[in-house]
C-alpha cells in the first residue's frame, strides 16, 4: 500500500457502504481463486496436511469458502479505516466481557491471546469499547513508515495501544493509569534461531513451531491469560467469546499454557476451518531449520 494508493483507492473505498464492498468482495473472490490463483498451492497443501483423511472434494469446498472469507476480510479491512465506533461495535460484540472484568476489578493486568481466525482487525478495533482494561497489542515492526503510521492510527483510534515487540519489557515497567490487557497473536510463526529454545508441538496433524510470547510474559509477571475466540455470524458481523486459559500461570508446567490456548484455536479450526488464514505459510521449517515445502 503506497501513499498514492491509500489516498486514491483505500480511503475513498472506506466510505462506501459495507454492502457495496461485499459486492466487490465477490468479484475479488473470482479474481483471486480462478484468475490469479493467489496462493492456491499453499492453501491446498495446508488443508491436505491438516486434514489428511478428508476427501479432495471436501478440501476444495473448504478452500473456496476460505477464499470468499478472505476477500470479505480484505474489503472489510478497508472499511475499518473510516467506520465509526458505534457502527464497529454493532458489527462485533463481546458475549462475555465479565471474564476480563473480574480481573480489572481486582486491579490485575492480563494477557489476551488471539489468532488469525475470524476478523482479528475488527476485534482489535472494537475491543477497547467493550471492556475496561487498556488494550495494548504487540506487533512486529513495519519498515514502511507510511503504512506503519496508517495501520497504527486505524487500529488505535478507539483506544488500543500498539507496542513494538522490542518495547514490551519496558512497557511493563511503566506506571499505567489503569490495568492493562497485553494482546498477542498466538499462531504467529516464530523466527528460526538455533540459539533459542523454540517450542514444538503437534498442531493440525503437523509438527509445529509455536511462539511463546504470551506464556513468557504471563509467567514472568504472574498474569491471568484469556483466549479470544472470534466467531463469524454472517457477512460483516462477528461475536467474540472469551475463554479463560488460566488465572494461575505459575502453577502450570512449562509450555502447558501455550498448549492450552493452541488447543482452543485448534478446536475452532476443526469446527469451522474456512475462517482460519490458510494462505498463511504457517509451516515453514522443521526442527533443524530446513524448509518443509
Residue pairs with C-beta under 8 A, 6 or more apart in sequence:
1 10
1 146
1 147
1 150
2 146
3 146
6 146
6 150
10 78
10 81
11 81
11 82
13 21
13 78
13 79
14 78
14 79
14 80
14 81
14 82
14 83
15 82
16 79
18 75
18 76
18 79
18 236
21 75
21 76
21 78
21 79
22 72
22 75
22 235
22 236
24 75
25 68
25 71
25 72
25 74
25 75
26 68
26 71
28 71
28 74
28 75
29 67
29 68
29 71
32 38
32 67
32 70
32 71
33 40
33 64
33 67
38 67
38 279
39 279
40 63
42 278
42 279
42 281
43 63
43 66
43 67
43 278
43 279
44 59
44 63
45 293
46 278
46 282
46 283
47 54
47 59
47 62
47 63
47 273
47 278
48 59
49 204
49 205
49 206
49 283
50 204
50 205
50 206
50 269
50 273
51 58
51 59
51 62
51 205
51 273
52 205
62 273
62 274
63 278
65 274
66 273
66 274
66 275
66 276
66 278
66 279
68 274
69 232
69 274
69 275
70 277
70 279
72 235
72 236
73 119
73 121
76 119
76 121
76 122
76 236
77 121
80 88
80 121
80 122
80 125
80 154
81 150
81 154
83 91
83 125
85 126
85 129
85 158
88 122
88 125
88 126
88 129
88 158
89 126
89 129
89 130
91 122
91 126
91 236
91 237
91 238
92 119
92 122
92 123
92 125
92 126
92 237
92 238
92 239
92 240
93 126
93 130
93 239
93 240
94 127
94 130
94 131
94 239
94 240
94 241
94 242
95 239
95 240
95 241
95 242
96 241
96 242
97 130
97 131
97 242
99 226
99 242
99 243
99 244
100 110
100 112
100 131
100 132
100 133
100 181
100 226
100 242
101 131
101 132
103 109
103 110
103 133
103 179
103 224
103 247
104 131
104 132
104 133
104 178
104 179
107 179
108 179
108 223
108 224
109 133
109 179
109 180
109 181
109 182
109 221
109 223
110 133
110 179
110 180
110 181
110 182
110 223
110 224
110 225
110 226
111 181
111 182
111 183
111 184
111 214
111 217
111 218
111 223
111 224
111 225
111 226
112 135
112 181
112 182
112 183
112 184
112 225
112 226
112 227
112 228
113 183
113 184
113 185
113 186
113 214
113 225
113 226
113 227
113 228
113 245
113 261
114 120
114 123
114 183
114 184
114 185
114 186
114 227
114 228
114 230
115 185
115 186
115 187
115 265
115 268
115 276
116 185
116 187
116 276
116 277
116 280
117 187
117 229
117 230
117 265
117 268
117 269
117 275
117 276
117 277
118 229
118 230
118 231
118 232
118 238
118 275
119 230
119 232
119 238
120 185
120 230
121 155
122 238
123 228
123 230
123 238
123 240
124 135
124 137
124 155
124 160
124 183
125 154
125 155
125 157
125 158
125 160
126 158
127 135
127 160
127 181
127 183
127 240
128 134
128 135
128 158
128 159
128 160
129 158
129 159
131 181
132 178
132 179
133 178
133 179
133 180
133 181
134 159
134 161
134 176
134 177
134 178
134 179
134 180
134 181
135 159
135 160
135 161
135 180
135 181
135 183
136 160
136 161
136 162
136 163
136 171
136 180
136 181
136 182
136 183
137 155
137 160
137 161
137 162
137 163
137 183
138 163
138 164
138 165
138 168
138 182
138 183
138 184
138 185
138 213
139 162
139 163
139 164
139 165
140 164
140 165
141 148
141 164
141 165
141 166
142 148
142 151
152 162
155 162
156 162
163 171
163 182
165 213
168 182
168 213
168 217
171 182
172 217
172 221
181 226
182 217
182 223
183 228
184 211
184 213
184 214
186 210
186 211
186 214
186 227
186 258
186 261
186 262
186 265
187 211
187 262
187 265
187 280
187 282
188 211
189 209
189 211
189 281
189 282
189 284
190 196
190 198
190 209
190 210
190 211
190 212
192 198
192 209
192 284
192 285
192 289
194 289
198 209
198 210
198 212
199 209
199 210
199 212
199 255
199 258
200 207
200 208
200 209
200 210
200 287
201 207
201 208
201 210
201 255
201 258
201 259
201 262
202 208
203 210
203 262
203 266
204 266
204 269
206 283
207 286
207 287
208 282
208 283
209 285
210 258
210 262
212 255
212 258
214 225
214 257
214 258
214 261
215 225
215 249
215 255
215 257
215 258
217 223
218 224
218 225
218 246
218 249
218 257
219 249
219 250
219 257
222 249
222 250
223 249
224 244
224 246
224 247
224 249
225 244
225 245
225 246
225 247
225 249
225 257
225 261
226 242
226 243
226 244
226 245
227 242
227 243
227 244
227 245
227 261
227 264
227 265
228 240
228 242
229 240
229 241
229 242
229 243
229 264
229 268
230 238
230 239
230 240
230 275
231 238
231 239
231 240
231 241
232 238
232 272
232 275
233 239
243 264
245 257
245 260
245 261
245 264
246 252
246 257
246 260
249 257
252 260
268 275
268 276
269 276
283 292
283 293
284 291
284 292
285 291
285 292
286 292
